[in-house]
Amino acid sequence: MSSQKLEYDASLGGHVTLPSHVATYHYASGLLQEIKSMIADAQLPASSKLIFQTLPKHMRRRAMSHHPKRLPRKYRSAHNSQMSKAGNQPVNHKRPSRKYRRRPKNLLNEYIRRQRKINWLETHIWHAKRFHMIDRWGYRLPYASCDKTYRACYRASAEHCLLQDISFYSCVQMQGTVDHLRNGFGRLTSPDCGLGIAAKTYLSGRREGSIQLFADGQYPSGALHCASFMWRPEEQPEAQAQRTLWLWLHPAAVEATTSQLIQVFQLKSTKQEQLPLPAESDEQSPRFVTHTKAFERNKSYINKDTGMEMMILNQEFNRFRLTGPRSQCVLAASLRVHRQNSSTLSKSKELLDASHDLLDQADYCEAALQLRSPSEVLSNLILSVNVIDPRLQRPSKRTKASNPAASAVNSTQLLMMQPASPPFSDLWDPELRVRLSGQMMLTHQYNQLRQKHAIVPGEPCAFEEQMQPIPLLLIQRPGSQQANYKRLGYAAGWDVIAPARYGMALWQTLIMWGARPGGLREFESVARELGVDHHLPDTVTGLEQAARASLERRARYFRLPPNKRCNYRKLAVVSPFKAPWQSLVRDWNLETSTSPKSFYVMRDRAMLQRLDKCMRHREQFPDCLTDNCLIQVELRLHTRGNLESNALICLPSRLDWKRYWRQLKHDNQEPVHTEPLLSDLNERLRKELRLGHKRLLKRLRARRVREKRRLQETSTRRVHIRPAKTASLVSEQLTKMCSLWLPTEPSETHDSVRRQCSREVFGYVSCAGFSFVEAAVCGVGYVTANGLRQLLAARKADTAGRSRQPLLCLLRNANSRDYRFARLQINLNLAAGV
Amino acid sequence: MDSNSTERGAKPRNNRNRQQSQRVVRKLPPRVANDKRNNIYITSKTDFKAQQKRCEDLLNAGAKEIFLHCMGYSITRGLNLALRLIDNSEGALSYAINTSTINLVDELHPLCDEDDITYRQRNNSALHIKIFNNNLFDIVVPKLPAQTNYTEASSKKPQKKQK
């Protein structure tokens, strides 16, 4: 540096002189500090200014702090967070006006948005206005009507017509040769449970069948689900070996079942395909290109070797369930058969010419709907019919469909006579299905056309004849078929399968003809009246249902205040929320050393028949029962008392019989036996735990308060108390407390279920309640085979003189101490009513 | 269809000892098509007292006549009920009885895959009891015998007796 040049400060007489040189490390360290502080400032601006105050003048607007929309968009979120920290709530997003929301386009967008997470049925909006909706199996389903319709729905199912939407059942289409299908399904089911999938009575496509599915080769355990199926009728007999089959699966079991089907038939998804590239030279190894479909309407799987195809048809059909004798009238009133002489019916016409005395499908259907009750038709019959648009068949007001006049065809003749052709239907054809829903006239269009053309209100118009007919499949459901079990023909009805998009039109017509809509609750109540269990406890659906129900019960139990909870330890109930089938089977196992096998429900028809004979007619108890099977029984209380699900089924002792006879003599309705109260050892523990926990929380709080005080003495600003952060502590305490409230897990110790109370437990009730059909409290339960054997042996010893005495067992609810006698019988037809 | 050969004959008294190759499924017994209120079907399950009360209520409500239909096992119950009603009425009621035979069809469901469904036709005897008010002050044009338009019974008309 040259010293001649006058420096600023020194030249003016100041005392600061610039150094002649700079040490680089000092300089660098200074710069480093500067950069650090700059970065820190950029990351955490320490300016006390608000965002809008930092803006340059030309970007400022009036009332900016009040209205964040006046800020540039990139500052809005920061502004909002600043304002909310300061305690001033920023302007909330106002809900758009109702007028805006209800504009058709916006409404539709909203509906589409809401369906992204969960599926809707086509009748969803109709139901959502009238029903309590719940989320089940990936759908939003109606549970029960908002009106009190419990008894009304029973009456509808018994005497009128109950209508339910079961479109949530998913349809799986299988395509292949009969032999392949028979062999494949032979691995998934057992001939003991009933007819196979390729039984002659189903193969023609005239009847719908049901089949018990198991995991591949695991029968009798590993049950999946009871599925119903129908074959596509052959258009030209023996012309094509490929046959089509529809399986109707419950949504809870779809995934498990399809994975089993994929495994058994060795199917591959068609979403990703490997296509071989043309080989350029021979010595090169073959090269492939992977072709991925971006969007698949229906998931499909294929096996190239056998030609087997599987397709999951989601939301392709509407399936409505009509229950009750009047469903005949409702259907007859709302379906008018469409008659035309076009080419589509040519095949059935040819067949009709061959045999004149048989009715074709349409006539047969009309005649069948004239009968008094659906149970007079062949059970599980499938009818195919083309009807005119159901919107044209509505009454002007909601009216009860009246009984038709006496039919021309005798019911017994109709039962034994078959329609001329099997039920061909356009619904089986995927292209026709697409065309059907594409060409459907919207209700809006229909209304506009009516406005234009209808001169006299309520009269039919000319354009209505041009509306396309819709193909329907009607499936008869026989309901109760055993007169000695439940009322004959109860819950008989029809299932209607309609193409997609026609759901609402058909639904409204059925409702207008007086059908009573029901929800999921009505499935349970109809099953209870029928004395069947839709979801057996070892199936996928049954396990899922039991888990959900137990969670609900547990949550409800711990929502109650402690003095309203019943103490299951005192009541000697081991598993208050779900039936511990596995532990029950383990306790009744005779050979204790064997490894625990999973329980299963006895479905073998011949074995059930032998058991039934043994219970009714005192025959020898069959020996070949395995230890880990459960037997479904129907229970009926014939004195006082109520029954809930998860009640205990117990073996009566000799003392109980004695008291029972005495009570019968004196017409005494008291419970036969009352469980003595146990003492609860945990009561003191709970009290100590609670007190300790409270004390701990109090101490922690006091510590925080002291800390705050200490800070307050030195601080100039306002000091807030430190947040508690005891969430983990509290939740830990809750789980500990819950475990102290509940009895110990039954899986831990041996004999904990069987000898949990003063009577030996050999079964559990799965669903129960008051049955209007029987005018008694009825339920369905499951008992172990060895327990049943012991009960029968005890009966032989005790009631030797009273031979007409029906088989009785003891029942006790999980929340009560009273034991009562109940009658016991075996249900032979496990798949009834599915 | 050829496979659907019908089997004629009476319902076996008990099929306990028979080797069962088929599952028998009963159909609902046929009912009158016009379901008026004054047709009462006697079952073996319904409480006797309840049925008696139902008939008495109908008669007290002003019904001129009621019809009791009973079939097979419940015939005795029907007769008992009719006699009880008439006994209790102290001469206000009288009765007329028709007998008929009813065709019933049972479905026989197969238990093995190779068979198709078959039917069994059988007959059952039925009784139709008309109970009417023989009040002297009512001028009623007598309509005897009772014409029940039983769809099944009227087509056959096997033996009709008047008591």
Interface residues (C-beta under 8 A of the other chain):
Chain A: P191 L195 G196 A198 A199 K200 T201 R207 R372 S373 S375 E376 L378 S379 N403 A405 A406 S407 N410 S411 T412 L415 M416 Q418 P478 Q481 A483 R487 L488 G489 R605 K613 H617
Chain B: M1 S3 N4 T6 R16 V25 R26 K27 L28 P30 R31 A33 N34 D35 K45 N103 L104 V105 E107 H109 P110 L111 C112 D113 E114 D115 D116 I117 Y119 Q121 N149 T151 E152 S155
